[in-house]
Amino acid sequence: MEEWKLKTESPEETMQLAEKLAEIVQPGDVITLEGDLGAGKTSFTKGFAKGLGVKRVVNSPTFTIIKEYKGRIPLYHMDVYRMEDEMEDLGLEEYFYGEGVSVIEWPSMIPNQLPEDCLAISLFHLGETSREITVQTSGVRSLELLKELRYE
C-alpha cells in the first residue's frame, strides 16, 4: 500500500485533480471517496466526470444510491451513505467489474462489498476552501493509477 497526501486551496483545484485522474482510468477501476461532510466528495466527482467527458450535470445520488453517466467510459457514481443494510444486494459487483469506472462516496458503509483493489481518496477540511487529500492504494492497479496521477 502506498499513500500520497496533498493540499488543495479551492474547490477548483480539487476538481482539477479529479479531472487528471479521470484521464487515466480504465473500465473496472474503482475510486472510493471518504471524508468530512462538505469536504468536496461530490465536487471531486464533478471534476472526475468532466475529465471523462460527461456532459450532464452531476450531483449526489444520495437518495437513488447509484447514478450512471455517459462519457469516454461510463461513470457509475454511488453514494452508499444511506444504505440500511451493508449486505443489501444492489448488484454492485456488476458495476465494479463492468464497462465503466465506479466512484463510491462513503465506502466505509459497505467494506465487505468493495473489490480488493481500489484507489481510496479521503478529503478533509483544513480551512474554508482548503482541503487535505489523501490517496491510498490497495493493489497493483490502484498503485499504477497513483503513480500516473502523481507524476503527470
RODREN-366816 format. One record per residue (C-alpha): residue in three letters; x, y, z. Coordinates in Angstrom, 2 decimals. Each point is the difference from the previous one (the first is absolute). Layout:
N
+-----+---------+---------+---------+
:  aa :       x :       y :       z :
+-----+---------+---------+---------+
: ALA :       X :       Y :       Z :
...
+-----+---------+---------+---------+
end
This chain:
152
+-----+---------+---------+---------+
:  aa :       x :       y :       z :
+-----+---------+---------+---------+
: MET :    0.00 :    0.00 :    0.00 :
: GLU :    1.23 :    3.45 :   -0.88 :
: GLU :   -1.33 :    3.35 :    1.16 :
: TRP :    0.22 :    3.54 :   -1.39 :
: LYS :   -1.14 :    3.12 :    1.89 :
: LEU :   -0.56 :    3.32 :   -1.66 :
: LYS :   -1.76 :    3.25 :    0.68 :
: THR :   -2.40 :    1.90 :   -2.24 :
: GLU :   -0.93 :    3.63 :    0.56 :
: SER :   -3.35 :    0.13 :   -1.79 :
: PRO :   -2.83 :   -2.16 :   -1.33 :
: GLU :    1.38 :    0.67 :   -3.49 :
: GLU :    3.39 :   -1.48 :    0.93 :
: THR :   -1.71 :   -3.07 :    1.43 :
: MET :   -2.02 :   -0.37 :   -3.19 :
: GLN :    3.16 :    0.37 :   -2.13 :
: LEU :    1.63 :   -2.87 :    1.90 :
: ALA :   -3.09 :   -2.11 :   -0.67 :
: GLU :    0.06 :    0.94 :   -3.71 :
: LYS :    3.61 :   -1.19 :   -0.26 :
: LEU :   -0.94 :   -3.29 :    1.63 :
: ALA :   -2.94 :   -0.46 :   -2.39 :
: GLU :    2.34 :    0.28 :   -2.97 :
: ILE :    1.93 :   -3.13 :    1.07 :
: VAL :   -2.71 :   -2.33 :    1.33 :
: GLN :   -1.14 :   -3.11 :   -1.83 :
: PRO :   -3.14 :   -2.14 :    0.12 :
: GLY :   -0.17 :   -1.92 :    3.27 :
: ASP :    1.88 :    2.59 :    2.05 :
: VAL :   -1.57 :    0.80 :    3.38 :
: ILE :    0.55 :    3.31 :    1.79 :
: THR :   -1.28 :    0.45 :    3.55 :
: LEU :   -0.65 :    3.38 :    1.64 :
: GLU :   -0.15 :    0.41 :    3.76 :
: GLY :    0.32 :    3.04 :    2.23 :
: ASP :   -1.63 :    2.88 :    1.77 :
: LEU :   -3.53 :    1.07 :   -0.88 :
: GLY :    0.27 :    2.81 :   -2.51 :
: ALA :    3.70 :   -0.66 :   -0.66 :
: GLY :   -0.51 :   -0.38 :   -3.74 :
: LYS :   -0.81 :   -3.62 :   -0.82 :
: THR :   -2.72 :    1.00 :   -2.46 :
: SER :    2.13 :    2.86 :   -1.36 :
: PHE :    2.79 :   -2.50 :   -0.56 :
: THR :   -2.44 :   -2.19 :   -1.91 :
: LYS :   -1.11 :    2.99 :   -2.10 :
: GLY :    3.60 :    0.62 :   -1.01 :
: PHE :    0.47 :   -3.70 :   -0.65 :
: ALA :   -3.09 :   -0.06 :   -2.23 :
: LYS :    1.27 :    3.03 :   -1.90 :
: GLY :    3.29 :   -1.84 :   -0.60 :
: LEU :   -1.96 :   -2.93 :   -1.43 :
: GLY :   -1.89 :    2.32 :   -2.34 :
: VAL :   -3.35 :   -0.33 :    1.77 :
: LYS :   -2.35 :    2.73 :   -1.27 :
: ARG :   -2.84 :   -0.37 :    2.55 :
: VAL :   -0.18 :    1.81 :    3.31 :
: VAL :    1.49 :   -2.20 :    2.71 :
: ASN :   -1.48 :    0.07 :    3.48 :
: SER :   -0.02 :   -2.30 :    2.99 :
: PRO :   -2.01 :   -3.20 :   -0.37 :
: THR :   -0.83 :    0.12 :    3.72 :
: PHE :   -3.54 :   -1.30 :   -0.31 :
: THR :    0.36 :   -2.09 :   -3.16 :
: ILE :    3.33 :   -1.55 :    1.12 :
: ILE :    1.32 :   -0.42 :   -3.58 :
: LYS :    0.04 :    2.37 :   -2.96 :
: GLU :    1.44 :   -0.89 :   -3.38 :
: TYR :    1.58 :    2.49 :   -2.37 :
: LYS :    1.29 :   -0.41 :   -3.55 :
: GLY :    3.50 :    1.21 :   -0.78 :
: ARG :    3.18 :   -1.40 :   -1.54 :
: ILE :   -0.89 :   -3.00 :    2.13 :
: PRO :   -3.14 :   -0.28 :    2.16 :
: LEU :    0.14 :    1.56 :    3.46 :
: TYR :   -1.85 :   -1.76 :    2.81 :
: HIS :   -0.36 :    2.52 :    2.84 :
: MET :   -1.12 :   -1.59 :    3.27 :
: ASP :   -0.88 :    1.53 :    3.33 :
: VAL :   -0.53 :   -2.87 :    2.43 :
: TYR :   -0.34 :    2.15 :    3.13 :
: ARG :   -3.68 :   -0.82 :    0.44 :
: MET :    0.19 :   -3.73 :   -0.63 :
: GLU :   -1.85 :   -1.58 :    2.87 :
: ASP :    1.63 :   -3.41 :   -0.21 :
: GLU :    3.62 :   -0.42 :   -1.06 :
: MET :   -0.89 :   -3.36 :   -1.50 :
: GLU :   -2.89 :    1.43 :   -2.04 :
: ASP :    0.40 :   -1.45 :   -3.49 :
: LEU :    0.10 :    2.85 :   -2.51 :
: GLY :    2.06 :   -1.93 :   -2.52 :
: LEU :    2.99 :    2.26 :    0.62 :
: GLU :    2.45 :   -2.57 :   -1.33 :
: GLU :   -1.60 :    0.38 :   -3.43 :
: TYR :    1.07 :    3.65 :    0.09 :
: PHE :    3.43 :   -0.68 :    1.52 :
: TYR :    0.91 :   -2.52 :   -2.68 :
: GLY :   -1.98 :    1.60 :   -2.81 :
: GLU :    0.85 :    2.22 :   -2.93 :
: GLY :    0.34 :    3.22 :    1.99 :
: VAL :    1.73 :    1.53 :    2.97 :
: SER :   -1.64 :    0.10 :    3.45 :
: VAL :    0.27 :    2.94 :    2.39 :
: ILE :   -1.38 :   -0.86 :    3.44 :
: GLU :   -0.74 :    2.56 :    2.70 :
: TRP :    0.03 :   -1.35 :    3.58 :
: PRO :    1.64 :   -3.40 :   -0.75 :
: SER :    0.31 :   -0.67 :    3.74 :
: MET :   -3.72 :   -0.86 :   -0.09 :
: ILE :    0.66 :   -3.04 :   -2.26 :
: PRO :    3.53 :   -1.25 :    0.78 :
: ASN :   -0.80 :   -3.64 :   -0.73 :
: GLN :   -1.41 :    0.76 :   -3.45 :
: LEU :    2.96 :    1.97 :   -1.32 :
: PRO :    2.53 :   -1.54 :   -2.37 :
: GLU :    3.43 :   -0.61 :    1.50 :
: ASP :    1.72 :    2.46 :   -2.34 :
: CYS :   -1.43 :    3.53 :    0.36 :
: LEU :    1.52 :    3.44 :   -0.11 :
: ALA :   -1.13 :    1.47 :    3.33 :
: ILE :   -0.25 :    3.79 :    0.21 :
: SER :   -0.74 :    1.86 :    3.24 :
: LEU :   -0.83 :    3.70 :    0.14 :
: PHE :    0.22 :    2.05 :    3.18 :
: HIS :   -0.62 :    3.67 :    0.83 :
: LEU :    3.10 :    2.07 :    0.72 :
: GLY :   -1.72 :    3.36 :   -0.38 :
: GLU :   -2.97 :    1.56 :   -1.71 :
: THR :    1.15 :   -1.05 :   -3.49 :
: SER :    3.22 :   -1.94 :    0.62 :
: ARG :    0.00 :   -3.78 :    0.25 :
: GLU :    2.42 :   -2.74 :    0.91 :
: ILE :   -0.35 :   -2.87 :   -2.43 :
: THR :    1.44 :   -3.43 :    0.70 :
: VAL :    0.24 :   -2.55 :   -2.79 :
: GLN :    0.63 :   -3.64 :    0.98 :
: THR :    0.53 :   -3.10 :   -2.08 :
: SER :   -1.06 :   -3.56 :    0.78 :
: GLY :    1.28 :   -1.96 :   -2.97 :
: VAL :    1.93 :   -0.05 :   -3.25 :
: ARG :   -2.48 :    2.02 :   -2.10 :
: SER :   -0.60 :    2.71 :    2.61 :
: LEU :    3.78 :    0.34 :    0.40 :
: GLU :    0.32 :    0.53 :   -3.78 :
: LEU :   -2.69 :    2.69 :    0.16 :
: LEU :    1.71 :    1.76 :    2.90 :
: LYS :    3.36 :    0.01 :   -1.76 :
: GLU :   -1.51 :    1.41 :   -3.19 :
: LEU :   -2.00 :    2.62 :    1.90 :
: ARG :    2.94 :    1.06 :    2.12 :
: TYR :    2.53 :    0.41 :   -2.76 :
: GLU :   -2.16 :    1.34 :   -2.81 :
+-----+---------+---------+---------+
end
